[in-house]
Each structure stands twice: as C-alpha cells, then as structure tokens.
Amino acid sequence: MQFLYEPQAGQELISLSGESYKYIFRVRRFRVGDIVELRNMQDSKLYSYKVLSVDKKDATLSLVYEEERVVTPKKDLTIGWCIVDPKTVEKALPTLNEMGISKIVFIKCTYSQANFKINIDRLKKIALSSSGQCGRSSLIEFDFSQSLENFLLDYKDAYLLNFSSNNIESKVESIDTIVIGCEGGLSKEEVAMFDSQKVVGFNTPLILKSESAVVGVVSKILL
C-alpha cells in the first residue's frame, strides 16, 4: 500500500471508520503511534497521519506532515471503449490504472449489447483502490458517448485499433486517443468513419478479446 484514499485527508484530526478502519487496523495491523499515508485525491498532496487511538470501530489520527507529491502518467491517453460486459471492464481496470490511462469513454457501438450497464461509481472505487497500491495521485476519468459518430465529433484525431497492416508501433507518438471495439468488433460503417491512416493494428495473426486489446494498446503507448 502506497497510501489509503480518505476524503478527510488534510484535516488536522480525522476519525477512521468503516472499510478504511477495517483495512488499516484489521488487515494491515497498524497500531497506536504508527504513521498512515493518506490522500484525498482532490489535490496532489500526500498526508502523513499518526495514529492517536484505536477503539473497536473507529480510530483517531493526527496530521503530522504533508507533502506535494505528484505521481501521474507522462502522457495523457484516452480510450474510446465500445461498451462490453461490465465484468470485463472491472477485471482490466486495475491494470489500466497502473499503466497510467487518463480517461475511458464508453461508446454505444453497433455491436454493443443493450443490456450492459456500466456502473461508474463502482469503477471509481476500483480505480481508487488501485491508485492506493500503485501510488498514482490522479484519477481516471469516465464518460459516455451515445454513438461512435458522436464520439468522433469530440475526438476528431482519434485512431482505431482494427485489423490493419499499419502497425501501431509506428504511430505511438501520435496517438493520444484510440477506439477499441467490443467483442463483435465494429460495423463496416463505423470503420469507414476513420481515415485509413488512422486505423492501426498489432503484428499478430491472432484475434484478441476486447480486454486484451485494451491492455495491449495501453502498454504499447504508455510503457
């Protein structure tokens, strides 16, 4: 654990309870006198708190030090992800957060199943937990777009990952937004919305799942 997310971080005295209390004092076994690192994720400061007292259901902590510590990706990358099973997103999200993705826009594409509902609050909770482990001081942004056409109105320079001899490695420096299809891919009409020079692919004959494609793209561009 690099830090624990706590909205109260920054106040002189705070009281930890609920899940935060359980994690710090029952899982991590902190004791009176120990130092706990906290972030509120509203600023870029890391706050160090000393444990003053521990009761059965809550604990009191006192601020002893604060430091401006920015830990963010070197490059902004937005993924336009055609809506897939939420479980797929939740499985991949910690990895994407650790790699440094800046934003995910979920797009209602032709082959996206209408019954899939993305729970943004749950995704934020997963991302916060991941940030506490990897040390990231910024949060992934989440948004929705009702169609690929609408998405491209906002992200005119977006690339598309698809079957293409135009290898993504040759375009890494140029890509700051890229669209990933759902399990059924994109329709011919959707693919035609992109200039051929902005359609890129991997150097492999294998077919990747949507989550594998997202992780592969982000690793190529950010790592």
Contacts in CASP RR format, 6 or more apart in sequence:
PFRMAT RR
TARGET T0000
AUTHOR 0000-0000-0000
METHOD contacts of the structure
MODEL  1
MQFLYEPQAGQELISLSGESYKYIFRVRRFRVGDIVELRNMQDSKLYSYK
VLSVDKKDATLSLVYEEERVVTPKKDLTIGWCIVDPKTVEKALPTLNEMG
ISKIVFIKCTYSQANFKINIDRLKKIALSSSGQCGRSSLIEFDFSQSLEN
FLLDYKDAYLLNFSSNNIESKVESIDTIVIGCEGGLSKEEVAMFDSQKVV
GFNTPLILKSESAVVGVVSKILL
1 28 0 8 1.000
1 37 0 8 1.000
1 132 0 8 1.000
1 133 0 8 1.000
2 37 0 8 1.000
2 132 0 8 1.000
2 133 0 8 1.000
2 134 0 8 1.000
2 135 0 8 1.000
3 37 0 8 1.000
3 38 0 8 1.000
3 39 0 8 1.000
3 46 0 8 1.000
3 132 0 8 1.000
3 135 0 8 1.000
4 20 0 8 1.000
4 23 0 8 1.000
4 24 0 8 1.000
4 36 0 8 1.000
4 37 0 8 1.000
4 38 0 8 1.000
4 39 0 8 1.000
4 132 0 8 1.000
5 38 0 8 1.000
5 39 0 8 1.000
5 40 0 8 1.000
5 41 0 8 1.000
5 128 0 8 1.000
5 129 0 8 1.000
5 131 0 8 1.000
5 132 0 8 1.000
6 14 0 8 1.000
6 16 0 8 1.000
6 20 0 8 1.000
6 38 0 8 1.000
6 39 0 8 1.000
6 40 0 8 1.000
7 40 0 8 1.000
7 42 0 8 1.000
8 14 0 8 1.000
8 15 0 8 1.000
8 40 0 8 1.000
9 38 0 8 1.000
9 39 0 8 1.000
9 40 0 8 1.000
9 45 0 8 1.000
9 47 0 8 1.000
9 49 0 8 1.000
10 38 0 8 1.000
10 40 0 8 1.000
10 45 0 8 1.000
10 47 0 8 1.000
10 63 0 8 1.000
10 66 0 8 1.000
11 63 0 8 1.000
12 62 0 8 1.000
12 63 0 8 1.000
13 60 0 8 1.000
13 61 0 8 1.000
13 62 0 8 1.000
13 63 0 8 1.000
14 49 0 8 1.000
14 60 0 8 1.000
14 61 0 8 1.000
14 63 0 8 1.000
15 58 0 8 1.000
15 59 0 8 1.000
15 60 0 8 1.000
15 61 0 8 1.000
16 24 0 8 1.000
16 25 0 8 1.000
16 58 0 8 1.000
16 59 0 8 1.000
16 60 0 8 1.000
16 61 0 8 1.000
17 57 0 8 1.000
17 58 0 8 1.000
17 59 0 8 1.000
18 57 0 8 1.000
18 58 0 8 1.000
21 57 0 8 1.000
21 58 0 8 1.000
21 59 0 8 1.000
24 30 0 8 1.000
24 36 0 8 1.000
24 59 0 8 1.000
25 54 0 8 1.000
25 59 0 8 1.000
30 36 0 8 1.000
30 51 0 8 1.000
31 51 0 8 1.000
31 54 0 8 1.000
32 51 0 8 1.000
32 52 0 8 1.000
32 53 0 8 1.000
32 54 0 8 1.000
33 50 0 8 1.000
33 51 0 8 1.000
33 52 0 8 1.000
34 50 0 8 1.000
34 51 0 8 1.000
35 48 0 8 1.000
35 49 0 8 1.000
35 50 0 8 1.000
35 51 0 8 1.000
35 64 0 8 1.000
36 48 0 8 1.000
36 49 0 8 1.000
36 50 0 8 1.000
36 51 0 8 1.000
36 61 0 8 1.000
37 46 0 8 1.000
37 47 0 8 1.000
37 48 0 8 1.000
37 49 0 8 1.000
38 46 0 8 1.000
38 47 0 8 1.000
38 48 0 8 1.000
38 49 0 8 1.000
39 45 0 8 1.000
39 46 0 8 1.000
39 47 0 8 1.000
39 131 0 8 1.000
39 132 0 8 1.000
39 137 0 8 1.000
40 47 0 8 1.000
41 128 0 8 1.000
41 131 0 8 1.000
41 137 0 8 1.000
41 138 0 8 1.000
41 139 0 8 1.000
44 68 0 8 1.000
44 69 0 8 1.000
44 70 0 8 1.000
44 137 0 8 1.000
44 138 0 8 1.000
45 66 0 8 1.000
45 67 0 8 1.000
45 68 0 8 1.000
45 69 0 8 1.000
46 66 0 8 1.000
46 67 0 8 1.000
46 69 0 8 1.000
46 137 0 8 1.000
47 63 0 8 1.000
47 65 0 8 1.000
47 66 0 8 1.000
48 63 0 8 1.000
48 64 0 8 1.000
48 65 0 8 1.000
48 66 0 8 1.000
48 67 0 8 1.000
49 61 0 8 1.000
49 62 0 8 1.000
49 63 0 8 1.000
49 64 0 8 1.000
50 61 0 8 1.000
50 62 0 8 1.000
50 64 0 8 1.000
51 59 0 8 1.000
51 60 0 8 1.000
51 61 0 8 1.000
52 59 0 8 1.000
52 60 0 8 1.000
52 61 0 8 1.000
52 62 0 8 1.000
53 59 0 8 1.000
53 60 0 8 1.000
69 137 0 8 1.000
70 137 0 8 1.000
71 135 0 8 1.000
71 136 0 8 1.000
71 137 0 8 1.000
71 138 0 8 1.000
72 100 0 8 1.000
72 136 0 8 1.000
72 137 0 8 1.000
72 138 0 8 1.000
73 99 0 8 1.000
73 100 0 8 1.000
73 101 0 8 1.000
73 102 0 8 1.000
73 138 0 8 1.000
73 222 0 8 1.000
74 222 0 8 1.000
75 176 0 8 1.000
75 221 0 8 1.000
75 222 0 8 1.000
76 102 0 8 1.000
76 103 0 8 1.000
76 176 0 8 1.000
77 100 0 8 1.000
77 101 0 8 1.000
77 102 0 8 1.000
77 103 0 8 1.000
77 175 0 8 1.000
77 176 0 8 1.000
77 177 0 8 1.000
77 178 0 8 1.000
77 218 0 8 1.000
77 221 0 8 1.000
77 222 0 8 1.000
78 101 0 8 1.000
78 102 0 8 1.000
78 103 0 8 1.000
78 104 0 8 1.000
78 105 0 8 1.000
78 155 0 8 1.000
78 176 0 8 1.000
78 177 0 8 1.000
78 178 0 8 1.000
79 96 0 8 1.000
79 101 0 8 1.000
79 103 0 8 1.000
79 104 0 8 1.000
79 105 0 8 1.000
79 177 0 8 1.000
79 178 0 8 1.000
79 179 0 8 1.000
79 180 0 8 1.000
79 214 0 8 1.000
79 217 0 8 1.000
79 218 0 8 1.000
80 104 0 8 1.000
80 105 0 8 1.000
80 106 0 8 1.000
80 107 0 8 1.000
80 145 0 8 1.000
80 151 0 8 1.000
80 155 0 8 1.000
80 158 0 8 1.000
80 177 0 8 1.000
80 178 0 8 1.000
80 179 0 8 1.000
80 180 0 8 1.000
81 89 0 8 1.000
81 104 0 8 1.000
81 105 0 8 1.000
81 106 0 8 1.000
81 107 0 8 1.000
81 179 0 8 1.000
81 180 0 8 1.000
81 181 0 8 1.000
81 210 0 8 1.000
81 214 0 8 1.000
82 106 0 8 1.000
82 107 0 8 1.000
82 108 0 8 1.000
82 109 0 8 1.000
82 111 0 8 1.000
82 112 0 8 1.000
82 148 0 8 1.000
82 179 0 8 1.000
82 180 0 8 1.000
82 181 0 8 1.000
82 182 0 8 1.000
82 185 0 8 1.000
82 186 0 8 1.000
82 210 0 8 1.000
83 106 0 8 1.000
83 107 0 8 1.000
83 108 0 8 1.000
83 109 0 8 1.000
83 112 0 8 1.000
83 113 0 8 1.000
83 116 0 8 1.000
83 118 0 8 1.000
83 182 0 8 1.000
84 112 0 8 1.000
84 116 0 8 1.000
84 182 0 8 1.000
84 183 0 8 1.000
84 210 0 8 1.000
84 211 0 8 1.000
85 113 0 8 1.000
85 116 0 8 1.000
86 116 0 8 1.000
86 117 0 8 1.000
86 118 0 8 1.000
86 119 0 8 1.000
86 122 0 8 1.000
88 209 0 8 1.000
88 210 0 8 1.000
88 211 0 8 1.000
89 104 0 8 1.000
89 106 0 8 1.000
89 118 0 8 1.000
89 123 0 8 1.000
89 211 0 8 1.000
90 122 0 8 1.000
90 123 0 8 1.000
90 126 0 8 1.000
91 211 0 8 1.000
92 211 0 8 1.000
92 214 0 8 1.000
92 215 0 8 1.000
93 123 0 8 1.000
93 126 0 8 1.000
93 127 0 8 1.000
93 130 0 8 1.000
93 140 0 8 1.000
94 126 0 8 1.000
94 127 0 8 1.000
94 129 0 8 1.000
94 130 0 8 1.000
94 133 0 8 1.000
95 215 0 8 1.000
96 104 0 8 1.000
96 140 0 8 1.000
96 214 0 8 1.000
96 215 0 8 1.000
96 218 0 8 1.000
97 126 0 8 1.000
97 127 0 8 1.000
97 130 0 8 1.000
97 131 0 8 1.000
97 134 0 8 1.000
97 136 0 8 1.000
97 140 0 8 1.000
98 130 0 8 1.000
98 133 0 8 1.000
98 134 0 8 1.000
98 136 0 8 1.000
99 215 0 8 1.000
99 218 0 8 1.000
99 219 0 8 1.000
99 222 0 8 1.000
99 223 0 8 1.000
100 136 0 8 1.000
100 218 0 8 1.000
100 222 0 8 1.000
101 140 0 8 1.000
101 218 0 8 1.000
101 222 0 8 1.000
102 138 0 8 1.000
102 140 0 8 1.000
102 141 0 8 1.000
103 140 0 8 1.000
103 141 0 8 1.000
103 142 0 8 1.000
103 143 0 8 1.000
104 140 0 8 1.000
104 141 0 8 1.000
104 142 0 8 1.000
104 143 0 8 1.000
105 142 0 8 1.000
105 143 0 8 1.000
105 144 0 8 1.000
105 145 0 8 1.000
105 151 0 8 1.000
105 155 0 8 1.000
106 118 0 8 1.000
106 142 0 8 1.000
106 143 0 8 1.000
106 144 0 8 1.000
106 145 0 8 1.000
107 144 0 8 1.000
107 145 0 8 1.000
107 147 0 8 1.000
107 148 0 8 1.000
107 151 0 8 1.000
107 179 0 8 1.000
108 144 0 8 1.000
108 145 0 8 1.000
108 146 0 8 1.000
108 147 0 8 1.000
109 147 0 8 1.000
109 148 0 8 1.000
109 181 0 8 1.000
109 182 0 8 1.000
109 185 0 8 1.000
109 186 0 8 1.000
109 187 0 8 1.000
109 190 0 8 1.000
110 186 0 8 1.000
110 187 0 8 1.000
110 189 0 8 1.000
110 190 0 8 1.000
111 181 0 8 1.000
111 182 0 8 1.000
111 183 0 8 1.000
111 184 0 8 1.000
111 185 0 8 1.000
111 186 0 8 1.000
111 187 0 8 1.000
112 182 0 8 1.000
113 182 0 8 1.000
118 142 0 8 1.000
118 144 0 8 1.000
120 142 0 8 1.000
123 140 0 8 1.000
123 142 0 8 1.000
124 139 0 8 1.000
124 142 0 8 1.000
127 139 0 8 1.000
127 140 0 8 1.000
128 139 0 8 1.000
130 136 0 8 1.000
131 137 0 8 1.000
131 138 0 8 1.000
131 139 0 8 1.000
145 151 0 8 1.000
145 154 0 8 1.000
148 179 0 8 1.000
148 186 0 8 1.000
148 190 0 8 1.000
148 193 0 8 1.000
149 193 0 8 1.000
151 158 0 8 1.000
151 179 0 8 1.000
152 158 0 8 1.000
152 193 0 8 1.000
155 177 0 8 1.000
157 176 0 8 1.000
157 177 0 8 1.000
157 198 0 8 1.000
158 177 0 8 1.000
158 178 0 8 1.000
158 179 0 8 1.000
158 194 0 8 1.000
158 198 0 8 1.000
159 171 0 8 1.000
159 174 0 8 1.000
159 175 0 8 1.000
159 177 0 8 1.000
159 178 0 8 1.000
159 179 0 8 1.000
159 194 0 8 1.000
159 198 0 8 1.000
159 199 0 8 1.000
159 200 0 8 1.000
160 178 0 8 1.000
160 179 0 8 1.000
160 186 0 8 1.000
160 191 0 8 1.000
160 194 0 8 1.000
160 198 0 8 1.000
160 199 0 8 1.000
160 200 0 8 1.000
161 168 0 8 1.000
161 178 0 8 1.000
161 179 0 8 1.000
161 180 0 8 1.000
161 181 0 8 1.000
161 200 0 8 1.000
161 201 0 8 1.000
161 202 0 8 1.000
161 213 0 8 1.000
161 217 0 8 1.000
162 186 0 8 1.000
162 191 0 8 1.000
162 199 0 8 1.000
162 200 0 8 1.000
162 201 0 8 1.000
163 201 0 8 1.000
164 199 0 8 1.000
164 200 0 8 1.000
164 201 0 8 1.000
165 201 0 8 1.000
166 196 0 8 1.000
166 197 0 8 1.000
166 199 0 8 1.000
166 200 0 8 1.000
166 201 0 8 1.000
167 200 0 8 1.000
167 201 0 8 1.000
167 202 0 8 1.000
167 203 0 8 1.000
168 175 0 8 1.000
168 200 0 8 1.000
168 201 0 8 1.000
168 202 0 8 1.000
168 217 0 8 1.000
168 220 0 8 1.000
168 221 0 8 1.000
169 203 0 8 1.000
169 220 0 8 1.000
170 200 0 8 1.000
171 200 0 8 1.000
172 220 0 8 1.000
172 221 0 8 1.000
175 200 0 8 1.000
175 221 0 8 1.000
178 200 0 8 1.000
178 217 0 8 1.000
178 221 0 8 1.000
179 186 0 8 1.000
179 194 0 8 1.000
180 210 0 8 1.000
180 213 0 8 1.000
180 214 0 8 1.000
180 217 0 8 1.000
181 210 0 8 1.000
181 213 0 8 1.000
182 210 0 8 1.000
183 209 0 8 1.000
183 210 0 8 1.000
185 210 0 8 1.000
191 199 0 8 1.000
202 208 0 8 1.000
202 213 0 8 1.000
202 216 0 8 1.000
208 216 0 8 1.000
END
